[in-house]
């Protein structure tokens, strides 16, 4: 994935009773966020036996770790447990394709943490927000597809615990599943979950931080 190829579609969604006043130059604001953070967005590729390939988006969170959706990098066992796939690759901007390992996951939240090779530890990462998104807040969604990163403006329509719903004038398709949602300051506010139909759902950075804190030590 070439980090220079960024397809920007800055079409801000609209939510009823939105409480956030967007800046006059909203498109310019989100383009600035995209320019700062697109290098943290990775493409995730996994192989399911016998030879089914699945794709998702992920985001670098520092120290050689990335976060994506669990369903993209694991498969259910006959007992219903999620088993990490052995063949997982990520495409990191300016570094190319490398292997990754699933080291932690929360099935009920559809979250997974990936460990990347040591050389990825120094790559730019997305700072996690310590604040829960609020209804009416504008965010920017980013998704990897092919050789480009697509950027769409969205609005938080409702919040329920660690989950929140999104509205947008454009469809948040499978390219955005596992992809980051950044706030106006460029902090990671959450990642988008697989959502067939409206509204789109996302999990907060607060939940991601808990998963990071509880992850096992990597040998």
RABELMO-V264271 format. One record per run of one state. SS is the DSSP state (H for helix, E for strand, - for the rest). FROM is the first residue (numbers start at 1). TO is the last residue. Records with the same first field share a line. If there is no record, write none. Layout:
# RABELMO-V264271
SS=FROM-TO + FROM-TO
This chain:
# RABELMO-V264271
-=1-5 + 10-25 + 49-51 + 63-64 + 77-81 + 85-86 + 93-95 + 107-110 + 117-117 + 123-127 + 129-137 + 146-147 + 161-162 + 168-173 + 177-179 + 183-187 + 193-199 + 215-219
E=6-9 + 41-48 + 52-62 + 65-69 + 74-76 + 82-84 + 87-92 + 96-106 + 111-116 + 128-128 + 138-145 + 148-160 + 163-167 + 180-182 + 188-192 + 200-204
H=26-40 + 70-73 + 118-122 + 174-176 + 205-214
